[in-house]
Amino acid sequence: MTRPTGGLASLARHLRESGIEPAIVPAIEIELLGPDGDLDLEMGRLREHDWAVVTSPSGARAAGAAAERLGVSLGATRWAAVGEGTAAELVRRGVDRPWVPSVPLGTAVAAELPVRPGDRVLLIRGSLADTRLPSRLRERGAEVRDVVAYRTLEAPASSRRLLAAALRDGPLDAVLFASGSAVRGLLSLAAALDADPSSSAGSTEHVRRARALPAICIGSETEREARGCGFSILGTADQQTPEALASLTRRLLTSTPVPQGVPS
């Protein structure tokens, strides 16, 4: 499991209920930005926006934390979420029926969000988000305020020993990815282990063993990043929820012969 710490508990529970034991190696860390920044400024005038859009559960948590700090009701505007997992995070914070696109992709939000020319859209995203979503919404006539609500740190140093232990102790049947940044983060962690002069492995041994694991991904964008980084794809969940990823993992690992990427 390569998800950041805040997104681990639910997925780990669902996996264990399925008889699958997770080896937890957070490949990224999420840092919610503090008060007095752009997010608080825009949340303070939330009712002036026709839409607020979040593209990840971390964005939903950041928006909820800002609203709580400011004493603002999230019901002051309409909310959109990139997928069911992000929508569920908004619902837990009191948002009634967030809008979601037909497929859980930022490009689908850009094409399908029911905006009219002149609508004001607050876009709440992370530091690694690309420019396609706000650009497309602006092309459709929306006035977009694009706010960074959290930072994503790839390959946190605290996870190096966790990866070393997981690769050493094995056997591992698959690696779970919920974002492209987690794919890159895992390989960066492995490369850092290979660069450690105290390591007894070969100069690229950790990277080789990590990349040998079949990948189970959330969404086509994560799958594309994993393929581009050299992973074989065992399966891709079409919903961005812990339940969907755990269900797919159970189905794949109990019905399909899976190569042992890392021997014990």
C-alpha positions as CSV (number, residue, x, y, z in Angstrom):
1,M,0.0,0.0,0.0
2,T,1.5,3.3,-1.1
3,R,-1.2,5.8,0.0
4,P,-0.3,8.6,2.3
5,T,-0.9,8.0,6.0
6,G,-4.3,9.9,6.1
7,G,-5.8,7.5,3.6
8,L,-4.6,4.2,4.9
9,A,-6.9,3.1,7.7
10,S,-10.0,2.4,5.6
11,L,-8.2,0.6,2.8
12,A,-6.1,-1.5,5.2
13,R,-9.3,-2.5,7.0
14,H,-11.1,-3.6,3.8
15,L,-8.0,-5.5,2.6
16,R,-7.7,-7.4,5.9
17,E,-11.4,-8.2,5.9
18,S,-10.7,-9.8,2.5
19,G,-7.9,-12.0,3.9
20,I,-5.1,-9.8,2.3
21,E,-2.3,-8.5,4.6
22,P,-1.1,-5.0,3.6
23,A,2.5,-4.0,3.8
24,I,2.2,-0.2,4.4
25,V,4.8,2.0,2.6
26,P,3.5,5.5,2.1
27,A,5.1,6.7,-1.1
28,I,3.9,10.3,-0.6
29,E,3.0,12.6,2.2
30,I,0.2,15.2,2.1
31,E,0.7,18.5,3.9
32,L,-2.5,20.6,4.3
33,L,-1.7,24.3,4.1
34,G,-2.4,26.3,7.2
35,P,-4.6,29.4,7.9
36,D,-4.3,32.9,6.4
37,G,-3.6,31.6,2.9
38,D,-5.5,31.7,-0.4
39,L,-7.7,28.8,0.6
40,D,-9.0,30.6,3.7
41,L,-9.5,33.8,1.7
42,E,-11.7,32.0,-0.8
43,M,-13.5,29.9,1.7
44,G,-14.3,33.0,3.6
45,R,-16.3,34.2,0.6
46,L,-17.6,30.8,-0.4
47,R,-21.1,32.0,-1.2
48,E,-19.7,34.3,-3.9
49,H,-18.7,31.2,-5.9
50,D,-21.2,29.3,-8.0
51,W,-19.2,26.1,-7.7
52,A,-16.4,24.7,-5.6
53,V,-14.5,21.8,-7.1
54,V,-12.2,19.3,-5.3
55,T,-10.2,16.8,-7.2
56,S,-9.1,14.5,-4.3
57,P,-10.1,13.5,-0.8
58,S,-7.1,15.6,0.5
59,G,-8.7,18.6,-1.2
60,A,-12.0,17.9,0.5
61,R,-10.3,17.6,3.9
62,A,-8.4,20.9,3.3
63,A,-11.7,22.6,2.4
64,G,-13.4,21.2,5.4
65,A,-10.6,22.2,7.7
66,A,-10.7,25.8,6.4
67,A,-14.5,26.0,6.7
68,E,-14.2,24.9,10.3
69,R,-11.5,27.4,11.1
70,L,-13.6,30.2,9.6
71,G,-17.0,29.1,10.8
72,V,-18.3,28.8,7.2
73,S,-21.0,26.4,6.1
74,L,-20.0,24.2,3.1
75,G,-23.6,24.5,2.0
76,A,-23.0,28.1,0.9
77,T,-22.3,26.9,-2.7
78,R,-22.6,23.9,-4.9
79,W,-19.8,21.3,-4.7
80,A,-18.3,19.0,-7.4
81,A,-15.9,16.1,-6.8
82,V,-13.8,14.2,-9.2
83,G,-15.0,10.8,-8.1
84,E,-17.0,8.9,-5.5
85,G,-14.2,8.7,-2.9
86,T,-13.8,12.5,-3.0
87,A,-17.6,13.0,-2.9
88,A,-17.8,10.7,0.1
89,E,-15.3,12.9,2.0
90,L,-17.4,16.0,1.2
91,V,-20.6,14.2,2.4
92,R,-18.9,13.3,5.7
93,R,-18.4,17.0,6.1
94,G,-22.0,17.9,5.5
95,V,-22.2,18.5,1.8
96,D,-25.5,17.3,0.3
97,R,-25.1,15.3,-2.9
98,P,-21.9,16.6,-4.5
99,W,-21.9,16.5,-8.3
100,V,-19.6,13.9,-9.9
101,P,-18.7,13.3,-13.5
102,S,-19.5,10.2,-15.5
103,V,-15.9,9.0,-15.1
104,P,-13.5,9.9,-12.2
105,L,-11.1,12.1,-14.2
106,G,-10.2,15.8,-14.1
107,T,-10.8,15.9,-17.9
108,A,-14.4,14.7,-17.3
109,V,-15.0,17.4,-14.7
110,A,-13.7,20.0,-17.2
111,A,-16.0,18.7,-20.0
112,E,-19.2,17.9,-17.9
113,L,-19.4,20.3,-15.0
114,P,-22.7,22.2,-15.7
115,V,-21.2,25.7,-15.7
116,R,-22.6,28.7,-17.6
117,P,-20.5,31.6,-19.0
118,G,-19.6,33.9,-16.2
119,D,-20.0,31.3,-13.4
120,R,-17.4,31.7,-10.7
121,V,-15.6,28.4,-9.9
122,L,-13.4,27.8,-6.9
123,L,-10.9,25.0,-7.8
124,I,-9.3,23.4,-4.7
125,R,-6.3,21.2,-5.6
126,G,-2.8,20.1,-4.7
127,S,0.6,21.4,-5.5
128,L,1.2,18.9,-8.3
129,A,-2.0,19.5,-10.2
130,D,-1.8,20.2,-13.9
131,T,-3.3,23.1,-15.8
132,R,-5.8,21.3,-18.1
133,L,-8.8,21.5,-15.8
134,P,-8.8,25.2,-15.1
135,S,-7.8,26.0,-18.7
136,R,-10.8,24.0,-20.1
137,L,-13.2,25.6,-17.6
138,R,-12.0,29.0,-18.6
139,E,-12.5,28.1,-22.3
140,R,-16.1,27.3,-21.4
141,G,-16.5,30.8,-20.0
142,A,-16.1,30.2,-16.3
143,E,-14.2,32.5,-14.0
144,V,-11.8,30.2,-12.2
145,R,-10.0,30.7,-9.0
146,D,-7.4,28.0,-8.8
147,V,-6.2,27.5,-5.2
148,V,-3.4,25.2,-3.9
149,A,-4.8,23.7,-0.7
150,Y,-2.1,21.1,0.1
151,R,1.4,20.0,-0.9
152,T,2.3,16.6,-2.0
153,L,5.8,15.3,-1.0
154,E,7.0,12.4,-3.0
155,A,9.3,9.7,-1.4
156,P,9.2,10.8,2.2
157,A,12.5,9.7,3.9
158,S,10.6,8.0,6.8
159,S,9.3,5.4,4.3
160,R,12.7,4.1,3.2
161,R,13.0,1.6,6.0
162,L,9.4,0.5,5.5
163,L,10.1,-0.2,1.8
164,A,13.4,-2.0,2.7
165,A,11.5,-4.2,5.2
166,A,8.6,-5.0,2.8
167,L,11.0,-6.0,0.0
168,R,13.1,-8.0,2.4
169,D,10.3,-9.8,4.2
170,G,8.0,-10.6,1.3
171,P,6.6,-12.3,-0.6
172,L,4.6,-9.5,-2.1
173,D,1.9,-10.2,-4.7
174,A,1.1,-6.7,-6.0
175,V,1.6,-3.0,-5.3
176,L,-1.4,-0.6,-5.0
177,F,-1.3,2.8,-6.5
178,A,-3.9,5.6,-6.0
179,S,-2.0,8.4,-7.8
180,G,0.8,9.0,-10.3
181,S,2.8,10.7,-7.5
182,A,2.7,7.5,-5.5
183,V,4.2,5.6,-8.5
184,R,7.0,8.1,-8.8
185,G,7.4,8.2,-5.0
186,L,7.9,4.5,-4.7
187,L,10.5,4.3,-7.3
188,S,12.3,7.3,-5.8
189,L,12.3,5.5,-2.4
190,A,13.8,2.4,-4.0
191,A,16.4,4.5,-5.8
192,A,17.4,6.1,-2.5
193,L,17.9,2.7,-0.9
194,D,20.1,1.7,-3.9
195,A,22.1,4.8,-3.4
196,D,22.7,4.1,0.3
197,P,26.4,3.1,0.7
198,S,25.5,0.8,3.5
199,S,23.1,-1.2,1.4
200,S,24.2,-4.8,0.6
201,A,22.0,-5.0,-2.5
202,G,23.2,-4.2,-6.0
203,S,23.2,-0.7,-7.3
204,T,19.7,-1.0,-8.9
205,E,18.4,-4.0,-6.9
206,H,15.7,-2.2,-4.9
207,V,14.3,-0.4,-8.0
208,R,14.3,-3.7,-10.0
209,R,12.4,-5.6,-7.2
210,A,9.9,-2.8,-6.7
211,R,9.2,-2.5,-10.5
212,A,8.8,-6.3,-10.7
213,L,5.6,-6.0,-8.7
214,P,2.4,-6.1,-10.7
215,A,0.4,-2.9,-10.1
216,I,-3.2,-2.5,-9.2
217,C,-4.3,1.1,-9.8
218,I,-7.1,3.6,-9.1
219,G,-8.1,5.2,-12.4
220,S,-6.7,5.4,-15.9
221,E,-4.4,8.3,-15.2
222,T,-2.6,6.4,-12.4
223,E,-2.5,3.4,-14.7
224,R,-0.9,5.4,-17.4
225,E,1.8,6.7,-15.0
226,A,2.5,3.2,-13.7
227,R,2.9,1.8,-17.3
228,G,5.2,4.7,-18.2
229,C,7.4,3.9,-15.2
230,G,7.8,0.3,-16.2
231,F,5.2,-1.5,-14.1
232,S,3.0,-4.2,-15.5
233,I,-0.7,-3.6,-14.8
234,L,-2.7,-6.3,-13.0
235,G,-5.9,-4.3,-12.9
236,T,-7.5,-0.8,-12.6
237,A,-10.4,0.2,-10.3
238,D,-13.0,2.4,-12.0
239,Q,-14.1,4.0,-8.8
240,Q,-11.8,6.0,-6.5
241,T,-12.8,4.5,-3.2
242,P,-11.1,2.2,-0.7
243,E,-13.9,-0.3,-1.2
244,A,-13.5,-0.5,-4.9
245,L,-9.7,-0.9,-4.7
246,A,-10.0,-3.6,-2.0
247,S,-12.7,-5.4,-3.9
248,L,-10.6,-5.4,-7.1
249,T,-7.5,-6.5,-5.2
250,R,-9.4,-9.4,-3.6
251,R,-10.8,-10.5,-7.0
252,L,-7.4,-10.4,-8.7
253,L,-5.3,-12.0,-6.1
254,T,-7.7,-14.8,-5.3
255,S,-8.7,-15.8,-8.9
256,T,-5.6,-15.0,-11.0
257,P,-2.2,-16.6,-10.7
258,V,0.0,-13.7,-9.8
259,P,3.8,-13.7,-10.3
260,Q,5.7,-13.4,-7.0
261,G,7.5,-10.2,-7.7
262,V,9.6,-10.3,-4.6
263,P,10.7,-13.7,-3.3
264,S,11.0,-14.3,0.5
